[in-house]
Amino acid sequence: MTGSYDILIVGIGGQGTILASNILGESCLIEGRQVRGAETHGMAQRGGSVESHIRIDGQYGPLITPGQADLLISFDLLEALRYSHFLKKDGKIVVNRHLVLPTSVYTQKLAAPTEEEIIAALKNHALCLLDADRIATEAGSPLSQNVVMLGAASKWIPLKPETLLESVKRLVPKKTIEINAKAFGMGRAAGGKN
C-alpha cells in the first residue's frame, strides 16, 4: 500500500467517537504502523458534532481533506450525510441507522431530510448500513455501539481484526471487556453481510 489510509469517524457527543479513534490509534501502535490523528469537537456538550481523523501510514498532517477519505464511519445518518463529501470516489461508508435531528430543526422550524432521503443520498457511495444500537443492546449494552461500528468497518480497515479486538480490550472499562468483545464480533458479522 502506498500513501496513507484515511478514516474519518463522525458522530455526535456521547456516542463514543473519540474512544473509537483511540482504538484505531492503539491498533496502529500495536502493529508498529505510523498513525496521525486529530479530533474536532462541535459544541462542548453531549449532542454536539464530533469528527475524528485517523491517517494510517500517513506522512503528512493529521487532517483529511474533502474527497480523500478511504473510509467514513458514521454513528448517525445525518452526520454521514454531512461528511460524505470527505469520501474518495471509491470510498466506503459504514453508517449506523440512527437519526438525531439537531435542536435547530425544532427551534427554527426547519425542514429535515427523512431517513429514506438520507439513505438514498448515501447510496452514491459503497454503503454498509446497520442497526448498531440494536446489535449493541443484544451484545449486552447500548453503550457499545461504537465498538459494533468498528467491528462492522474492520473488513475495510487495513489492520488485523485481532489487533483491533486487543485494542478494544485495552481501552474499554475493565468491567465491560466481555460485552465490548462480543459487540465487536457481532458488528464484524453484521458488516460482512453488507
Salt bridges, closest charged atoms under 4 A:
ASP6 OD1 - ARG55 NE 2.97
GLU26 OE2 - ARG170 NH1 2.89
GLU31 OE1 - ARG33 NH1 3.61
GLU51 OE2 - HIS53 NE2 2.73
ASP57 OD2 - ARG33 NH2 2.70
ASP70 OD1 - LYS88 NZ 2.86
GLU79 OE2 - ARG82 NH2 3.03
GLU115 OE2 - ARG97 NE 2.60
ASP131 OD2 - ARG134 NE 3.96
ASP133 OD2 - HIS98 ND1 2.82
GLU138 OE2 - ARG134 NH1 2.68
GLU166 OE2 - ARG170 NE 3.17
